Amino acid sequence: MEPAADSAIAETPLTLRGVHAELGGRPVLRGIDLTVGPGEVVALLGANGSGKSTAVRAAVGQVPVTGGELALFGTPVRRFRDWRRVGYVPQRSTAAGGVPATVREVVSAGRLARRRLRPLGRADRAAVDRALELVGLADRSGDPVEALSGGPEPELLIMDEPLAGVDLASQRILADTLRSQLAQGVSTLVVLHELGPLEPLITRSVSLSAGLVEATNACHPHELETGIL
């Protein structure tokens, strides 16, 4: 029987301790320490090839951890099953319609949770189509999710380069959306090349280099109610 997690870890949405990971037999993460505490917005920074995307993919169980400890809400990721508590927006090669996230992508996240965040198959895509038709959103599947009220409310949101290929206006929309999520207590880990319009919301930044944590910096975000951005 594995020892019970201490109370501090159990209350922490994401914990990485000395985590190692490989891709194709090549070491990518070489023992990183990273936490995302309740209500934090942590920016993961670094050059291409530094290990940022591998770190977030490991956090959602898509890349096996070869060493160290990785836990979601105090449970080792290999045993974690409550994926409804985690929202994941993977990196996209191009921005769809110039917006950070579409209605279809958010609906698809529900199927990703059922598949432990693995890529969707044909049956999953068909289920998403039926869900959109059922709620009368089939004709709005490509709209930015910010245009709708309500929606999924994960406790931990993980986003891999959501600003890549997105215009400034849409970046600001995303920043406003994250501000409202933060006000509701949602913890966030976001991979970025630069902070951009999200800078006022970042509580801590962690810089990776060659699979290691190069620096950690505490930030001082503006008060949420100021409406800056």
DODO-25838 format. One record per residue (C-alpha): residue number from 1; x, y, z. Coordinates in steps of 0.25 Angstrom, whole numbers, padded with zeros to 4 digits, always signed. Layout:
<pts>
<pt k="NUM" east="X" north="Y" up="Z"/>
...
</pts>
This chain:
<pts>
<pt k="1" east="+0000" north="+0000" up="+0000"/>
<pt k="2" east="+0005" north="+0014" up="-0004"/>
<pt k="3" east="+0007" north="+0024" up="+0007"/>
<pt k="4" east="-0004" north="+0034" up="+0008"/>
<pt k="5" east="-0001" north="+0048" up="+0003"/>
<pt k="6" east="+0002" north="+0058" up="+0013"/>
<pt k="7" east="-0009" north="+0069" up="+0014"/>
<pt k="8" east="+0000" north="+0080" up="+0007"/>
<pt k="9" east="+0001" north="+0071" up="-0005"/>
<pt k="10" east="-0013" north="+0066" up="-0005"/>
<pt k="11" east="-0018" north="+0081" up="-0006"/>
<pt k="12" east="-0009" north="+0084" up="-0017"/>
<pt k="13" east="-0015" north="+0083" up="-0031"/>
<pt k="14" east="-0002" north="+0079" up="-0038"/>
<pt k="15" east="+0012" north="+0074" up="-0032"/>
<pt k="16" east="+0024" north="+0070" up="-0039"/>
<pt k="17" east="+0036" north="+0065" up="-0031"/>
<pt k="18" east="+0049" north="+0061" up="-0038"/>
<pt k="19" east="+0041" north="+0057" up="-0050"/>
<pt k="20" east="+0048" north="+0051" up="-0062"/>
<pt k="21" east="+0042" north="+0047" up="-0075"/>
<pt k="22" east="+0047" north="+0042" up="-0089"/>
<pt k="23" east="+0042" north="+0043" up="-0103"/>
<pt k="24" east="+0047" north="+0033" up="-0113"/>
<pt k="25" east="+0058" north="+0028" up="-0103"/>
<pt k="26" east="+0063" north="+0042" up="-0102"/>
<pt k="27" east="+0063" north="+0049" up="-0088"/>
<pt k="28" east="+0054" north="+0062" up="-0088"/>
<pt k="29" east="+0051" north="+0065" up="-0074"/>
<pt k="30" east="+0063" north="+0063" up="-0065"/>
<pt k="31" east="+0058" north="+0064" up="-0051"/>
<pt k="32" east="+0048" north="+0076" up="-0050"/>
<pt k="33" east="+0041" north="+0081" up="-0038"/>
<pt k="34" east="+0028" north="+0089" up="-0041"/>
<pt k="35" east="+0015" north="+0092" up="-0033"/>
<pt k="36" east="+0002" north="+0099" up="-0036"/>
<pt k="37" east="-0005" north="+0103" up="-0023"/>
<pt k="38" east="-0019" north="+0106" up="-0021"/>
<pt k="39" east="-0023" north="+0118" up="-0029"/>
<pt k="40" east="-0009" north="+0120" up="-0035"/>
<pt k="41" east="-0007" north="+0124" up="-0049"/>
<pt k="42" east="+0007" north="+0118" up="-0053"/>
<pt k="43" east="+0014" north="+0121" up="-0066"/>
<pt k="44" east="+0024" north="+0111" up="-0071"/>
<pt k="45" east="+0034" north="+0118" up="-0080"/>
<pt k="46" east="+0046" north="+0114" up="-0088"/>
<pt k="47" east="+0052" north="+0113" up="-0102"/>
<pt k="48" east="+0047" north="+0102" up="-0112"/>
<pt k="49" east="+0052" north="+0088" up="-0108"/>
<pt k="50" east="+0053" north="+0092" up="-0093"/>
<pt k="51" east="+0043" north="+0082" up="-0089"/>
<pt k="52" east="+0031" north="+0091" up="-0086"/>
<pt k="53" east="+0021" north="+0083" up="-0095"/>
<pt k="54" east="+0026" north="+0070" up="-0090"/>
<pt k="55" east="+0024" north="+0075" up="-0075"/>
<pt k="56" east="+0009" north="+0078" up="-0077"/>
<pt k="57" east="+0007" north="+0065" up="-0086"/>
<pt k="58" east="+0013" north="+0057" up="-0074"/>
<pt k="59" east="+0004" north="+0065" up="-0065"/>
<pt k="60" east="-0008" north="+0059" up="-0072"/>
<pt k="61" east="-0003" north="+0045" up="-0074"/>
<pt k="62" east="+0001" north="+0046" up="-0088"/>
<pt k="63" east="+0016" north="+0044" up="-0086"/>
<pt k="64" east="+0020" north="+0034" up="-0076"/>
<pt k="65" east="+0029" north="+0038" up="-0064"/>
<pt k="66" east="+0041" north="+0030" up="-0063"/>
<pt k="67" east="+0046" north="+0036" up="-0050"/>
<pt k="68" east="+0041" north="+0045" up="-0039"/>
<pt k="69" east="+0027" north="+0047" up="-0034"/>
<pt k="70" east="+0015" north="+0054" up="-0041"/>
<pt k="71" east="+0002" north="+0056" up="-0034"/>
<pt k="72" east="-0011" north="+0062" up="-0037"/>
<pt k="73" east="-0019" north="+0067" up="-0025"/>
<pt k="74" east="-0010" north="+0057" up="-0017"/>
<pt k="75" east="-0012" north="+0045" up="-0025"/>
<pt k="76" east="-0001" north="+0039" up="-0034"/>
<pt k="77" east="-0004" north="+0042" up="-0048"/>
<pt k="78" east="-0004" north="+0027" up="-0052"/>
<pt k="79" east="-0015" north="+0025" up="-0042"/>
<pt k="80" east="-0023" north="+0038" up="-0044"/>
<pt k="81" east="-0037" north="+0036" up="-0050"/>
<pt k="82" east="-0045" north="+0048" up="-0047"/>
<pt k="83" east="-0041" north="+0055" up="-0060"/>
<pt k="84" east="-0054" north="+0064" up="-0059"/>
<pt k="85" east="-0046" north="+0073" up="-0049"/>
<pt k="86" east="-0035" north="+0076" up="-0060"/>
<pt k="87" east="-0037" north="+0084" up="-0073"/>
<pt k="88" east="-0026" north="+0082" up="-0083"/>
<pt k="89" east="-0024" north="+0091" up="-0096"/>
<pt k="90" east="-0013" north="+0084" up="-0104"/>
<pt k="91" east="-0004" north="+0092" up="-0113"/>
<pt k="92" east="-0009" north="+0094" up="-0127"/>
<pt k="93" east="-0001" north="+0096" up="-0140"/>
<pt k="94" east="-0010" north="+0107" up="-0145"/>
<pt k="95" east="-0020" north="+0116" up="-0138"/>
<pt k="96" east="-0034" north="+0111" up="-0142"/>
<pt k="97" east="-0042" north="+0124" up="-0146"/>
<pt k="98" east="-0032" north="+0133" up="-0139"/>
<pt k="99" east="-0038" north="+0130" up="-0125"/>
<pt k="100" east="-0032" north="+0123" up="-0113"/>
<pt k="101" east="-0042" north="+0112" up="-0112"/>
<pt k="102" east="-0055" north="+0109" up="-0119"/>
<pt k="103" east="-0068" north="+0103" up="-0115"/>
<pt k="104" east="-0065" north="+0090" up="-0121"/>
<pt k="105" east="-0051" north="+0089" up="-0114"/>
<pt k="106" east="-0058" north="+0091" up="-0101"/>
<pt k="107" east="-0069" north="+0081" up="-0103"/>
<pt k="108" east="-0058" north="+0071" up="-0108"/>
<pt k="109" east="-0051" north="+0073" up="-0095"/>
<pt k="110" east="-0062" north="+0065" up="-0088"/>
<pt k="111" east="-0058" north="+0053" up="-0098"/>
<pt k="112" east="-0043" north="+0055" up="-0095"/>
<pt k="113" east="-0046" north="+0053" up="-0080"/>
<pt k="114" east="-0053" north="+0040" up="-0083"/>
<pt k="115" east="-0041" north="+0035" up="-0091"/>
<pt k="116" east="-0031" north="+0040" up="-0080"/>
<pt k="117" east="-0028" north="+0052" up="-0090"/>
<pt k="118" east="-0024" north="+0043" up="-0101"/>
<pt k="119" east="-0027" north="+0047" up="-0116"/>
<pt k="120" east="-0041" north="+0046" up="-0120"/>
<pt k="121" east="-0045" north="+0035" up="-0129"/>
<pt k="122" east="-0057" north="+0035" up="-0140"/>
<pt k="123" east="-0067" north="+0030" up="-0129"/>
<pt k="124" east="-0063" north="+0042" up="-0120"/>
<pt k="125" east="-0064" north="+0052" up="-0131"/>
<pt k="126" east="-0078" north="+0047" up="-0135"/>
<pt k="127" east="-0082" north="+0048" up="-0120"/>
<pt k="128" east="-0077" north="+0063" up="-0120"/>
<pt k="129" east="-0086" north="+0065" up="-0132"/>
<pt k="130" east="-0098" north="+0059" up="-0126"/>
<pt k="131" east="-0095" north="+0067" up="-0113"/>
<pt k="132" east="-0094" north="+0080" up="-0121"/>
<pt k="133" east="-0107" north="+0077" up="-0128"/>
<pt k="134" east="-0114" north="+0073" up="-0116"/>
<pt k="135" east="-0112" north="+0087" up="-0109"/>
<pt k="136" east="-0114" north="+0095" up="-0122"/>
<pt k="137" east="-0100" north="+0099" up="-0123"/>
<pt k="138" east="-0096" north="+0092" up="-0136"/>
<pt k="139" east="-0096" north="+0105" up="-0144"/>
<pt k="140" east="-0087" north="+0111" up="-0134"/>
<pt k="141" east="-0076" north="+0100" up="-0132"/>
<pt k="142" east="-0066" north="+0109" up="-0138"/>
<pt k="143" east="-0069" north="+0121" up="-0129"/>
<pt k="144" east="-0060" north="+0126" up="-0118"/>
<pt k="145" east="-0065" north="+0119" up="-0105"/>
<pt k="146" east="-0064" north="+0133" up="-0098"/>
<pt k="147" east="-0076" north="+0137" up="-0106"/>
<pt k="148" east="-0084" north="+0127" up="-0098"/>
<pt k="149" east="-0088" north="+0128" up="-0084"/>
<pt k="150" east="-0085" north="+0116" up="-0074"/>
<pt k="151" east="-0078" north="+0104" up="-0078"/>
<pt k="152" east="-0068" north="+0094" up="-0072"/>
<pt k="153" east="-0062" north="+0098" up="-0059"/>
<pt k="154" east="-0049" north="+0090" up="-0056"/>
<pt k="155" east="-0042" north="+0092" up="-0043"/>
<pt k="156" east="-0028" north="+0091" up="-0051"/>
<pt k="157" east="-0027" north="+0097" up="-0065"/>
<pt k="158" east="-0014" north="+0093" up="-0073"/>
<pt k="159" east="-0012" north="+0101" up="-0086"/>
<pt k="160" east="-0001" north="+0098" up="-0096"/>
<pt k="161" east="+0003" north="+0111" up="-0103"/>
<pt k="162" east="-0011" north="+0117" up="-0104"/>
<pt k="163" east="-0005" north="+0130" up="-0110"/>
<pt k="164" east="+0002" north="+0124" up="-0121"/>
<pt k="165" east="-0003" north="+0129" up="-0135"/>
<pt k="166" east="-0014" north="+0137" up="-0128"/>
<pt k="167" east="-0016" north="+0152" up="-0131"/>
<pt k="168" east="-0015" north="+0162" up="-0119"/>
<pt k="169" east="-0030" north="+0164" up="-0118"/>
<pt k="170" east="-0032" north="+0149" up="-0116"/>
<pt k="171" east="-0021" north="+0149" up="-0106"/>
<pt k="172" east="-0028" north="+0159" up="-0098"/>
<pt k="173" east="-0041" north="+0151" up="-0099"/>
<pt k="174" east="-0034" north="+0139" up="-0093"/>
<pt k="175" east="-0028" north="+0148" up="-0082"/>
<pt k="176" east="-0041" north="+0153" up="-0078"/>
<pt k="177" east="-0046" north="+0138" up="-0078"/>
<pt k="178" east="-0035" north="+0134" up="-0069"/>
<pt k="179" east="-0037" north="+0146" up="-0060"/>
<pt k="180" east="-0052" north="+0141" up="-0058"/>
<pt k="181" east="-0047" north="+0126" up="-0056"/>
<pt k="182" east="-0037" north="+0131" up="-0046"/>
<pt k="183" east="-0047" north="+0139" up="-0038"/>
<pt k="184" east="-0055" north="+0125" up="-0037"/>
<pt k="185" east="-0042" north="+0119" up="-0031"/>
<pt k="186" east="-0038" north="+0111" up="-0043"/>
<pt k="187" east="-0023" north="+0108" up="-0043"/>
<pt k="188" east="-0016" north="+0109" up="-0056"/>
<pt k="189" east="-0003" north="+0104" up="-0063"/>
<pt k="190" east="+0000" north="+0111" up="-0076"/>
<pt k="191" east="+0012" north="+0109" up="-0085"/>
<pt k="192" east="+0016" north="+0122" up="-0092"/>
<pt k="193" east="+0028" north="+0128" up="-0100"/>
<pt k="194" east="+0025" north="+0141" up="-0094"/>
<pt k="195" east="+0015" north="+0146" up="-0084"/>
<pt k="196" east="+0008" north="+0157" up="-0093"/>
<pt k="197" east="-0006" north="+0161" up="-0088"/>
<pt k="198" east="-0006" north="+0150" up="-0078"/>
<pt k="199" east="+0005" north="+0156" up="-0070"/>
<pt k="200" east="-0004" north="+0163" up="-0060"/>
<pt k="201" east="-0011" north="+0150" up="-0056"/>
<pt k="202" east="+0002" north="+0142" up="-0054"/>
<pt k="203" east="+0005" north="+0139" up="-0040"/>
<pt k="204" east="+0018" north="+0131" up="-0042"/>
<pt k="205" east="+0027" north="+0128" up="-0054"/>
<pt k="206" east="+0036" north="+0116" up="-0056"/>
<pt k="207" east="+0046" north="+0115" up="-0067"/>
<pt k="208" east="+0051" north="+0102" up="-0073"/>
<pt k="209" east="+0065" north="+0100" up="-0080"/>
<pt k="210" east="+0069" north="+0086" up="-0085"/>
<pt k="211" east="+0059" north="+0079" up="-0077"/>
<pt k="212" east="+0063" north="+0086" up="-0064"/>
<pt k="213" east="+0057" north="+0097" up="-0056"/>
<pt k="214" east="+0066" north="+0109" up="-0059"/>
<pt k="215" east="+0058" north="+0120" up="-0050"/>
<pt k="216" east="+0046" north="+0122" up="-0042"/>
<pt k="217" east="+0040" north="+0136" up="-0040"/>
<pt k="218" east="+0029" north="+0141" up="-0032"/>
<pt k="219" east="+0020" north="+0151" up="-0039"/>
<pt k="220" east="+0010" north="+0161" up="-0034"/>
<pt k="221" east="-0002" north="+0161" up="-0042"/>
<pt k="222" east="-0012" north="+0173" up="-0042"/>
<pt k="223" east="-0025" north="+0172" up="-0034"/>
<pt k="224" east="-0035" north="+0164" up="-0042"/>
<pt k="225" east="-0045" north="+0175" up="-0041"/>
<pt k="226" east="-0037" north="+0186" up="-0047"/>
<pt k="227" east="-0040" north="+0181" up="-0061"/>
<pt k="228" east="-0026" north="+0184" up="-0066"/>
<pt k="229" east="-0023" north="+0178" up="-0080"/>
</pts>
